[in-house]
């Protein structure tokens, strides 16, 4: 009788171990799935950001050429005859300064996309961490606000 009870107990322990292993495996697979979907969203966001930044470079180049042409036209004596050009020159200088800042920002983004990637990954996994915490508190039967 004792052998039968011991055998049944061992069988029940093995089944409980198997059940716990399967539950943990399912939980790990769910977490991996969530992490991979977050990584996919991040890569899509980075691709969208890259597609948005690339046309800016062309626009910056075109705008730089137009400002240079306007400054050249302004410097010719036929255009400057009898016209006070100081305010126009000041506006062109301000536009050049803003263009230089924009160029530096776009160049920095193109040269070091790791900062953009780091920010995107951090925000994606912060959201994943919150959803995991909510799920675990739900499994425990408590709310996140307690």
C-alpha positions in Angstrom: 0.0 0.0 0.0 2.8 2.4 0.9 4.5 1.6 -2.5 1.3 2.4 -4.3 0.9 5.7 -2.5 4.6 6.6 -3.0 4.3 5.8 -6.7 1.2 7.9 -7.0 2.9 10.8 -5.2 5.9 10.6 -7.5 3.6 10.5 -10.5 1.7 13.5 -9.3 5.0 15.4 -8.6 6.2 14.6 -12.1 2.9 15.8 -13.6 3.0 19.0 -11.5 6.6 19.6 -12.6 5.6 19.1 -16.2 2.6 21.4 -15.8 4.7 24.1 -14.3 7.4 23.8 -17.0 4.8 24.1 -19.7 3.2 27.1 -18.1 6.6 28.8 -17.7 7.5 27.9 -21.3 4.2 29.5 -22.5 4.9 32.6 -20.5 8.5 32.9 -21.9 7.2 32.4 -25.4 4.6 35.1 -24.8 7.3 37.5 -23.5 9.5 36.7 -26.5 6.6 37.4 -28.9 6.0 40.7 -27.2 9.7 41.7 -27.3 9.9 40.8 -31.0 6.8 42.7 -31.9 8.2 45.7 -30.0 11.4 45.4 -31.9 9.5 45.2 -35.2 7.6 48.4 -34.3 10.9 50.1 -33.4 12.5 49.1 -36.7 9.4 50.4 -38.6 9.6 53.7 -36.7 13.3 54.0 -37.5 12.6 53.3 -41.2 9.9 56.0 -41.2 12.3 58.5 -39.5 15.0 57.7 -42.0 12.6 58.2 -44.9 11.5 61.5 -43.4 15.1 62.7 -42.9 16.5 61.8 -46.3 14.4 64.2 -48.3 15.4 67.0 -45.9 19.0 66.7 -47.0 18.0 67.5 -50.6 15.8 70.4 -49.5 18.6 71.8 -47.4 21.0 71.6 -50.3 18.5 73.4 -52.6 17.7 76.0 -50.0 21.4 76.6 -49.4 21.9 77.2 -53.2 18.9 79.6 -53.3 20.2 81.6 -50.4 23.7 81.8 -52.0 22.1 82.9 -55.2 20.0 85.6 -53.4 23.1 86.9 -51.6 25.0 87.0 -54.9 22.1 88.9 -56.6 22.0 91.3 -53.6 25.7 91.9 -53.9 25.5 93.0 -57.6 25.4 96.8 -58.0 22.4 96.7 -60.3 20.1 95.2 -57.7 21.4 97.3 -54.8 20.9 100.7 -56.5 18.9 102.9 -54.3 17.5 100.2 -52.1 18.3 99.7 -48.4 19.4 96.1 -48.3 20.5 95.8 -44.7 17.2 94.3 -43.4 17.2 91.8 -46.3 20.8 90.9 -45.6 20.0 90.4 -41.9 17.0 88.1 -42.9 19.2 86.1 -45.2 21.9 85.8 -42.5 19.2 84.6 -40.0 18.0 82.1 -42.6 21.5 80.9 -43.2 22.1 80.4 -39.4 18.8 78.4 -39.1 19.8 76.4 -42.1 23.2 75.7 -40.6 21.6 74.4 -37.4 19.2 72.2 -39.3 22.0 70.9 -41.4 24.0 70.1 -38.3 21.0 68.3 -36.7 20.3 66.2 -39.9 24.0 65.4 -40.2 24.2 64.3 -36.5 21.2 62.1 -37.0 22.6 60.5 -40.1 26.1 60.1 -38.5 24.8 58.7 -35.2 21.5 56.9 -35.6 22.4 54.9 -32.5 20.9 57.7 -30.4 17.6 57.5 -32.3 17.6 53.7 -32.0 18.4 53.8 -28.3 15.5 56.2 -27.7 13.1 54.1 -29.8 14.1 50.8 -28.1 13.9 52.3 -24.6 10.4 53.6 -25.3 9.2 50.3 -26.8 10.5 48.1 -24.0 9.2 50.5 -21.4 5.7 49.8 -22.8 6.4 46.1 -22.9 7.6 46.2 -19.3 4.4 47.9 -18.2 2.2 45.4 -20.0 4.1 42.5 -18.3 3.8 44.1 -14.9 0.0 44.6 -15.5 -0.3 40.9 -16.5 1.6 39.7 -13.5 -0.4 41.8 -11.1 -3.6 40.5 -12.8 -2.4 36.9 -12.3 -1.7 37.6 -8.6 -5.2 39.1 -8.3 -4.2 42.6 -7.3 -4.4 45.8 -9.2 -1.4 47.9 -10.2 -2.5 50.8 -8.1 -2.5 48.9 -4.8 
